[in-house]
Amino acid sequence: MRDELTAETINKSFKIRLNHPMIQQRLELTLTRSQLENLVQPFIDRTLEICDRTIEKAGMKPADIDQVLLVGGQTRLPAVEAALQKRYGWKINNSVNPDEAVARGAAVLGGRLCGYLRDEVKLWDVTPLSLGIELPNGKMDVIIPSNEQIPITKWRKGSQAFTTQRDGQERICFRVYQGERPIATDNELIGEVILNLATIRPAGEVRVSCMFKIDLDGILHILVEDSSTEGEPLEKTFDRFYRLTQEEVEGKLQEANTHRDEDEITKRVFLLQEEISRMQRVINLEKTKNRILLEKFAELQLAVSDRDVNQAEDLLAELKVDIITN
């Protein structure tokens, strides 16, 4: 099959005749533009989904983008340009040869890695997916969000430091995940860091600081230390997260997009659980004699357990008013 013919001619003609010698017989067929566009429509749809996610992540609107540069051989198809203009109304920039753009970009990156073009070209790598730690309630505590510029360092310390969950706890296990889902185990497990505590104390008295750092080589460094006793810090490195292929990253993003509505409810459930914990510290449920308050609190817990977040948020608002007025 003459690829150079199909790539160029299909843009200028509504049909093309293909001639390809096979092992035992010759294949001849006529391919129309509409047939080709139907064949590649799933790829165009995926392109639009990626554009939607990128715009959302950047906190922008389509109208904020003046023009779009198309790269890659498939963008020669009129259907790609038409889909982008129809969906976003963008002005398409055709000043760059789409077949050469990716190769030229790779050449520039290679030159940068070899120490050239440092002043002439500015390039930044970003985190492909969010990085975080699993909390005791199963929540993914994001420490480095996706699309953060590398190198980057983030700390959890002071009031944000981690602590023990039970009396006499001898160690804390930090399970590290990568992904966009609110429940940690729905994401990609990178590894774990286990810190043995210097002393054994009651629950909540230990304060463990945690640092996430991604260097210029894309290596993730995690450092944890018992800041309440100034114990010896523990550092561990991971590079597995940086080895995800583009297909794997897109798969994780697509999975998060598929479960978006479900995950939004899960995020609200986690927030409600945190509010319930704070409320339990404010009021003594065992000693209070306010029957209405106790009944509403029980209704709130049941609504959260049933993931009825709308009812739970209404009950929470009522409880806050009752606590203030009483």
N, C-alpha and C positions, 0 to 999 in steps of 0.2 A: 504494500500500500504506500502510495507516495504521500508522506505526511506533509511535506512542504506545500503540496497542492491543496490538501484539505484545509490547512491552517489559513492560507491566504484566500483561496478562491471562495470558500464558504461565506466570507464576509461580503463578497461582491455578487454572488449568484444565489438564487433560491434553491438550486439543486446542483449536485455534482455526481459524476459517474466514477465509481471506484473500481479498480482492476487489481486484483491481488492473486498471484500464482500460489496455489496450495500444493501439498505433497502429491495428491493424486488427481486433483481437479482444480480448475480455475474458478475463482469467485468473482462474479461481476454483479454489482448492484448499484442502484441509484439512491442517493441519500439526499433528502430535502432539508432545507434549513429548519423547518418546523420539527422534523424527525430528530435532528441533531439536538435542537433545543429541548425537546422532551427527554432525550437521553441524559442530558447534563443538568436538568432541572433540580435534582436532589443536591447537586454541588452548589448551584446558585442559591438555593434555600439555606444551605449551611453557611454560605458566605454572608447572607443577610443576618442570620442568627449571630454570627461572630461580630458583625458590625453593631448590632443592637447591644450586645454585652459590652463591647468596647466603649460605646457612647455612654452607657449607664455607669460603667466603672469610672469613667473620666468625669462624671457629673456634668455632662454637657447635653445639648440638644442638637439635632441634625442641623438646625439653622445656624448654629455657632461655627460650622465648618464651611469655609469658603469654597474649597475645591478638593478633589480627590484624585490621587495619582494611582493609576491602575498598573499592576505588575504581574507577571506570570502569563504564559501563553494562552490560558483559557480566557483571559480578559479581552482577547481579540474578538470574542463572540459578541455580536451586537446585543444579544439577550442579557449579558452581564451589565453592560452600560445602561440598557433600558430599565432593568430591574432596580438599579441603584437610583436612577433619576426618578423613577416612579415612586419609590418608597421614601426617598429623602429629599429629592429636588436638588441634588448636588450638581455642581459644575464639574465635568470630568476633564482631567488634564491628560492629554495624549502625547505629551512632549517627549516621553521616554519610551524607548523600545521595550515592550513588556517581556520579551524573550531574554533580554540582556540584563534587565534591572537586578534580578536576584543574584546573578553571577557577579555583577559589579559590586553589589553590596557585600557579598562574601569576600571579594578581593580587598575591599576597604577594611573590613573587619580583620582579615588576615594581616594586612599591613599594620593596623593598630596593635595587634597582638605581638608583632615583631618589633615594635618600638617606633614605627613610622607614623606620620600623619597625626601626631598627638595634638598639634596646634591647629592644623588645618581642618580636622573633622572631630566633632564632638559626638560620642556615642555613649549611651547608657543602657546597661542591662537592668532588668526588673525581675522581681520575684514572680514566678508564673502562677503560684497558688498561695493561699494563706498558710501560715505556720503557727501552730499553737500547741497547747497542753490540755490533756483531759482532766477536768475537775471531778471531784468526788460524785457529783450528781450526773456525770456523763456529758456535761456541756463541753464544747470545744472553746477554750479560752484563747482567742486569737492574739498572738503577740506581735507577729509581723504580718500585716495584711498583704494581699496580692497587689501586684503592680507597684511595689515600693522600689525605689531606685537603689541599686547595689553599688558600693558597699553600704551596709546599714547595721546599726546596733540598737537594740531595744532592751529595756530593763523592766523587771517587776520587782520593786523594792519599796521600803517604807510601808505606807498604808496598803500598797498593792501586793506586798510580799505574801508568800504562801505560808500555811501553818499546818499543824497536826490536827487530826480529826478525833483522836481518842487519847486517853491518859496512857502514859508509858510507851507511846509509839517510838520505836527505835530507828525508823528510817522513813524516808519519803521517796516514792517512786514517781518520776515525771515521765509520762508516756507522751511522746511527741508525734503529732499528726500533721498532715498536709492536705488541704482541701477547703471547700466552701460550705460544707454541711454543718449545721449547728450541733449535731450530736457527733462527738469525736470519733466513735467507732464506725461511722458512716464514711469516714475519710481514709486516706492512705496512712498507715502506720509507718513511721520512719525508724523509730527505735525508742529506747528508754534510757533515762539517767537515774541512777539510784544513789541517793545521798544518805549515808549512815550518820545519824545525829550524835553529837559529842556527849550530850547528857540526856537523861530521860526526865521529862517534865509533864505536867498536866496538859490536857488538850488546849490548844489555842495560845500557849505561851511561847512556842517556837516561832521564829520569824526567819523564813528562808528566802533569800533574794535569788532571782533567776535572770540570766542574761542570754539573749539570742543575738548572735552576730553572724552576718554573711559577709565574707571577704570578697576581694576582687576576683578570686578564682572560683567563686560560687560555692565555697565550703561553708557549711553551717557549723558554728561553734556554740555550744551551750555550756554555760558556767552556772553552777548553783553553789550557794554557801549559806551556812547557818549564821546569819547576821546577829542573832541574839547572843551568841557566845564567841563570835569572831573565830569560828572554827576554820579548818583548812578547806579552801574551796575545791570543788571537783569540776573538771572541764572534760567535755567529750565532743568529738567532731563527727559530722555526718556529711556525706556527699551524695547519698542515694536520691534525695529529693531533686537534685539538680540534673540527674540523669534521666528524668522522665522524658519520653519522646513527645513531639508535638501532638501526636495522636492521643497519647495518654492524658496530656494536659487538657486537650479539647474534650476528651471523654469525661473527665472529672467535671469540667464546666457544664457540659451538656447534662450530666446527671443532676447537678445542682439546679439547673434550669428546669428540668423535668419535675423535680420535687419542690419547686419554689413555694407553692401555696402551702403545702404540708410543713415545710421548714419555717415559714413565717409564723404558723401557729406554734410550732415548737419553740421558737425564740420568745414568743409571748408567754408560753408556759414557764420557761426558765425565769423570765422577769417576775412573773407572779410568785414563783417559788421563793425568789429572793425577797420579795415584799413580805411574804408570809413569815420568813425567818426573822426579818427585822421587826415585824409586828409582835412576834412571840417574845422578843427581847424587851419590847416596850411594855407589854401587859403580861401579868401573871395569870395565865389561864386556869391554873389549879386553884388559885385563891379567890379569883373574882366571883362575885355573886350576881353579876349582870347576866341574867338568863338569855336576854335577846342578843347580847354581844356574843355569847358562847354559841348560840344557834346559828348566827350569821357566819361566825368563823368556821363552824363545821360545814355549812353550805359552801363556803368559799373553798375549803379544802376538797370537797367532793367535786365541785365544778372544775377545779384545776386537774384533779385526777381523771375526770371524764374529757378533758381538753375542750371544755366549753368555755373558751377564753372570753367571749363577750359577756356572758353572765358573771364569770369570775371577776372581770374588771369592774363591772357595775357593783358587785358585792364589796369589792376592795374599797371602792370610792365611798360607799355607805359606811363601811367599818371605820375608815379614817375620820369621817365626820362624827360618828358616835364616840370614838375615843377622845377627840378634841372637846366635844361638848360635855362629856362625862368626866 
